[in-house]
Amino acid sequence: PNGPLVPLVYWAAWHLHAVVCPISSSVEPHLWAAMIRKLAPALVFVADSLAERLNHALTADHLTVDVTSLDSLMPNYSQTRAVSMTETMVLCSAVLKHHMTNVNGESPPTAPVNPADTALIMFTSSPVDEGSIKAVKMNHGSLLHGGQRIVRLFGEDFAKTPKRHLGWLPLSHVFELYCGLLYVSTNISVIYS
C-alpha cells in the first residue's frame, strides 16, 4: 500500500542496481501470483497487511519465492526517538544488500547507476487474467526526466517547501510514483540523479 517506505525502498534497491517491479495492492491476489511468475524475482517484499493474501495466492499457484516483510525494513527505534526518512533509506539499503548478497552469492555493484539501465518494470492497468498481463520497462533516465517535467508543471517553487499531496492512485502507477519520489526527495537529503 502507499506510504513513504515504498519510494525509500525503491531508492535503496536502485542504489544496489536492482530493478523494482511494483504490484498494486488493489489487484486480485491470483494476478499477483501470475505477475510474480512472469517476473521470476529474486525477492518479493510485501506489507504485513497483505502477506496472508499473497502467501495464499502463491501456495494456490504452487510458486516458491523468497518473500520478506516490507514492514521489517522500518528501523526498530524506541517510541521516544523520531526516525528520519534518510535513516530508513540507509537501513532499507543495508537489508536489501544483505538479501541480494544471499540470493546472488555476490555483493551488488557499487558503480553509479547508468541512466539507460532499467529501473522499473511497471504492469499496465486492469489485467483480468494471466493472458492480459502486460508490463513496460522504464529506465532511470526516463524517471529523472518525468520527475523534472512534474516539477515544471507544479512550478519552480515545488521543491523549496514541503507540499501536501493527495494521492488518488497507487504508487504502482507512473504519475503517482513520480509524485511520491518528488515528495520524498524534498524531505530527505538524498537526491536521485
Legacy VTK file of the C-alpha trace (Angstrom):
# vtk DataFile Version 3.0
C-alpha trace
ASCII
DATASET POLYDATA
POINTS 193 float
0.000 0.000 0.000
1.023 3.640 -0.463
3.347 5.071 2.139
6.711 6.810 2.449
8.514 3.489 2.884
7.740 2.473 -0.713
9.828 5.139 -2.514
12.577 4.705 0.083
12.754 1.005 -0.767
12.837 1.927 -4.478
15.832 4.203 -3.916
17.605 1.628 -1.794
17.055 -1.026 -4.478
18.221 1.286 -7.265
21.330 2.139 -5.254
22.081 -1.592 -5.399
21.353 -1.774 -9.172
18.191 -3.817 -8.626
15.126 -3.496 -10.841
11.923 -2.708 -8.944
8.620 -4.212 -10.050
5.764 -2.713 -8.016
2.470 -4.601 -7.921
-0.683 -2.745 -6.974
-2.260 -3.822 -3.713
-5.701 -3.425 -5.321
-5.102 -6.158 -7.935
-6.643 -9.569 -7.249
-4.178 -11.882 -5.434
-4.334 -14.573 -8.165
-2.961 -11.897 -10.533
-0.187 -11.118 -8.042
0.905 -14.739 -8.368
0.731 -14.580 -12.175
2.772 -11.352 -12.226
5.351 -12.826 -9.875
5.600 -15.948 -12.051
6.226 -13.745 -15.142
8.881 -11.705 -13.311
10.680 -14.614 -11.618
12.057 -12.198 -8.987
14.875 -12.955 -6.618
12.979 -11.330 -3.740
9.432 -10.138 -3.013
8.611 -7.579 -0.332
5.055 -7.441 0.968
3.385 -5.317 3.639
2.328 -7.307 6.689
-1.286 -6.351 5.982
-1.132 -8.177 2.619
1.176 -11.081 3.493
-1.519 -13.664 4.207
-3.317 -12.956 0.925
-0.028 -13.121 -1.016
1.077 -16.363 0.621
-2.315 -17.938 -0.095
-2.091 -16.884 -3.780
1.478 -18.190 -4.120
0.556 -21.509 -2.469
-2.532 -21.914 -4.684
-0.345 -21.278 -7.732
2.445 -23.621 -6.493
5.008 -20.797 -6.565
8.058 -20.719 -4.330
9.718 -17.330 -3.933
11.614 -15.559 -1.156
9.007 -13.294 0.496
10.130 -10.741 3.086
8.112 -8.351 5.211
8.267 -4.776 3.943
7.487 -3.648 7.479
10.680 -5.359 8.704
12.677 -2.644 6.923
11.487 0.003 9.378
14.114 0.873 11.981
13.319 -0.554 15.399
13.818 2.573 17.478
12.118 3.382 20.738
8.972 5.494 20.613
10.870 8.427 22.172
13.098 8.941 19.126
11.884 10.201 15.757
13.128 8.265 12.743
14.218 10.258 9.710
13.495 9.118 6.182
17.231 9.184 5.467
17.857 6.715 8.314
15.085 4.487 7.000
16.544 4.523 3.493
20.003 3.633 4.805
18.500 0.705 6.723
16.492 -0.388 3.658
19.666 -0.324 1.580
21.537 -2.443 4.150
18.721 -5.010 4.369
18.362 -5.198 0.575
22.135 -5.552 0.164
22.082 -8.440 2.640
19.230 -10.141 0.729
20.845 -9.545 -2.678
24.153 -10.962 -1.461
22.386 -14.054 -0.108
20.327 -14.564 -3.291
23.063 -13.868 -5.854
26.049 -15.028 -3.815
27.894 -11.773 -4.535
27.757 -8.174 -3.421
25.805 -5.717 -5.592
27.824 -3.342 -7.807
28.928 -0.025 -6.337
29.294 1.974 -9.575
26.762 4.751 -10.256
23.534 3.735 -11.963
23.510 4.330 -15.720
20.514 6.401 -16.973
19.858 3.739 -19.642
19.633 0.917 -17.056
16.186 -0.480 -16.311
14.802 0.978 -13.083
11.251 -0.342 -13.093
9.050 -2.896 -14.691
5.541 -1.460 -14.399
2.449 -3.556 -15.010
-0.252 -1.879 -17.048
-3.727 -1.317 -15.614
-6.664 -3.676 -15.437
-5.460 -7.193 -16.164
-8.338 -9.636 -15.841
-6.429 -12.886 -16.257
-2.864 -14.087 -16.748
-3.107 -13.680 -20.522
-3.954 -9.972 -20.253
-0.993 -9.089 -18.024
1.333 -6.631 -19.747
4.296 -4.670 -18.464
6.652 -1.944 -19.641
10.246 -1.214 -18.700
11.270 2.239 -17.544
14.883 3.304 -17.286
16.470 5.642 -14.748
16.755 8.431 -17.304
13.018 8.378 -18.036
12.235 8.545 -14.300
14.515 11.541 -13.895
13.016 13.349 -16.903
9.461 12.521 -15.800
10.170 13.953 -12.363
11.638 17.095 -13.904
8.501 17.518 -16.048
6.282 17.319 -12.971
8.421 19.902 -11.154
7.992 22.232 -14.149
4.246 21.511 -14.153
3.909 22.238 -10.422
6.181 25.285 -10.644
9.764 26.059 -9.754
8.930 26.572 -6.064
7.706 22.976 -5.735
10.974 21.670 -4.263
11.609 24.671 -1.991
8.990 23.951 0.658
7.214 20.779 1.760
3.934 20.210 -0.068
0.811 18.244 0.704
-0.225 15.840 -1.987
-3.487 13.926 -2.004
-2.675 10.744 -3.881
-5.551 9.064 -5.631
-3.504 6.438 -7.428
-1.315 3.609 -6.094
2.458 4.068 -6.135
2.490 1.318 -8.763
1.057 3.930 -11.161
3.655 6.017 -13.022
2.290 9.507 -12.273
1.737 8.754 -8.591
5.187 7.185 -8.391
6.738 10.402 -9.747
4.805 12.422 -7.150
5.916 10.049 -4.388
9.561 10.221 -5.426
9.422 14.009 -5.626
7.691 14.280 -2.250
10.281 12.116 -0.535
13.204 13.818 -2.309
12.086 17.207 -0.964
12.053 15.823 2.579
15.348 13.917 2.736
18.905 14.793 1.837
19.271 12.115 -0.863
18.837 13.392 -4.399
18.133 10.872 -7.160
20.182 11.779 -10.226
LINES 1 194
193 0 1 2 3 4 5 6 7 8 9 10 11 12 13 14 15 16 17 18 19 20 21 22 23 24 25 26 27 28 29 30 31 32 33 34 35 36 37 38 39 40 41 42 43 44 45 46 47 48 49 50 51 52 53 54 55 56 57 58 59 60 61 62 63 64 65 66 67 68 69 70 71 72 73 74 75 76 77 78 79 80 81 82 83 84 85 86 87 88 89 90 91 92 93 94 95 96 97 98 99 100 101 102 103 104 105 106 107 108 109 110 111 112 113 114 115 116 117 118 119 120 121 122 123 124 125 126 127 128 129 130 131 132 133 134 135 136 137 138 139 140 141 142 143 144 145 146 147 148 149 150 151 152 153 154 155 156 157 158 159 160 161 162 163 164 165 166 167 168 169 170 171 172 173 174 175 176 177 178 179 180 181 182 183 184 185 186 187 188 189 190 191 192
